Amino acid sequence: MELDKKTREPKYQMFVIVGMCFIGAGSVFSTIGIIPFIGLVGMGLCFMAIGIANRSKWAK
C-alpha cells in the first residue's frame, strides 16, 4: 500500500479499491469453479473493512 508522505500512514482509500479488486477476482474464480475464490473474497472483505473503518482518514 502507498504511504502518505507527511504522516507515514497508509492511504485507507486504497484499501477499499484493493478490496474491490480481490472481490472481483474471487467472483471470477467462483464462476469458473476454482476453490481459491473463498480466500480472495475473504481478503477483499477484510481490506474493504479496514478502509471503511478508517474513512475519516481518507484524503479529501
N, C-alpha and C positions, 0 to 999 in steps of 0.2 A: 504494500500500500504506500501511497505517497504520504510524505510528512509535510506539515506546514512549516515553512522556513523559520517563522518567528517563534512559534510556541512549541515546536518539535512534537506535535500531536498528529495522529493520523487524520486524514480528511474523511470524516464519517460519511459524507455523501457518497464516496467511492465504495464503501461497504455495501450500500444499497444497490448500486449499479452492478458490482461483482456478484452479489446475491441473486439478482435477476438473471445474470448470465448462467450461473450454476443451476438455477431452477429451470431455465430454458434447455440447457444441455441434458438435465435429468429427464425432462419430459420427452425429449427426442429419443433418449435411450429406452424410456419406458414403452414407447410405441414400437420400437424395434424388438424389445423383449430381452434386453441385456440387463443383468442384475445390478450393476453399479449405479443405476438411477436412484436407488434409495439413498446412497451416500451423497450423491450430488445434490439431490433435493434437500436433504438434511443440512448439508453445508450451506446451501443457498438460504435456507430459512434462518440459520444461525447468523450469517453475515447480515442479512436484512434486519434481524432483531437488534444487532449491535448498532447498526446505522440509524435505525428509527429511535432507539432508546437515547441516542445522543444527538437528536435532531436539533437541539438548541445550539449545538456547536458547529452546525453547518455554516459554510461561508455564505455571506449574504450577497 
